């Protein structure tokens, strides 16, 4: 399959997933090619005028913005290499994120707002044809925009195609990285919440929690679509339960508030999806060109702050906080399942050595506390970005993505620790796993067999968490 792009609205969360996660190539439609070519012709005529100033085209970059360039100087600047901007290092971004950035780059291009040369536009789309992309560090991204990361990503292309005025700045400016990062976080969050619902439902039924904790009537009383989603997700997985006697009184707080904490995570996910959808179809170039018929004011080209996506870090911070709270619930339930006087189950789930499963909850506390540290707000950096006159505020988007990515890994480990505890509760009581949860129950036992062998539990949990992540990031 190939994703064909005709207009900006074709850049959706669904097509982004197909391209970034699924590896599908991209093709520009004939209509898009005509728009790009027409915008480029108009722009080349525009820059010949003496009465117009266009940042990075007939002026220098950054602190050289006040310098007016001659026609010869602007042509030389257009061809100048950009390798000196590729200065960050450490922890490369996943290939799926790199593909997402290239895909998002086309939002500025497809309707002519970047005035990119047609052959360069085609070269950008061709980067998604299946070849490997240059490694881009996730760390050290303290620039005012995304030039450090985009310089890495597009460096080979800038050295292999003929560049003219504005082509370089159109490749390196804007906020395609922020768009791709928040889209990646939103896509992962939707898949991960399905896993959370599976494990939470497995644990709640293992605890023999009253079914009323997830009653359909609560959806209307709580008056919240996200809590309603969580109630339905848990209730549909548990079904009618094991059919025997239920716990005669309420379960601990950690189980009763499961739907509300899961619902808040769903709200954060939905907000991230909204920001991702808006960003994918947004023009973020600087300067931005108004193609024929779009201009309202007197300026054909304007400098903007579109390259700073302030919504993306906030959305990802909310995901990180939500995942930290989910980990707290998982940790508490893992401990309560083994506390006989609380769970009404055999103490320590029938193991004579209380440490066999008890230490899993200890490890979960470690994951939970690390997530708590990651959940600090990602604010605008307090230091000046580079000290280059105009570039006085850095973008925090890479920091926010890195934190939520790490939090996701830690939550997967936490869930992979709770799941075997829950499965042991079914086995020691002889109660059946609900039909909707048998698949995950089987997966848990494949990686964490309850066979009595003396073996370190950590590697087993790690293998289960890796299996969970493979499902989460499946195209």
TARAGI-V380026 format. One record per helix or strand of 2 or more residues. SS is the DSSP state (h for helix, s for strand). FROM is the first residue (numbers start at 1). TO is the last residue. Records with the same first field share a line. If there is no record, write none. Layout:
BEGIN
SS->FROM-TO / FROM-TO
END
This chain:
BEGIN
s->2-5 / 25-28 / 288-289 / 301-302
h->8-10 / 13-20 / 30-46 / 62-64 / 71-79 / 83-85 / 95-109 / 118-126 / 147-160 / 167-172 / 176-206 / 211-214 / 217-222 / 225-238 / 253-256 / 258-280 / 310-337 / 340-343 / 347-350 / 355-374 / 397-429 / 435-447 / 457-472
END
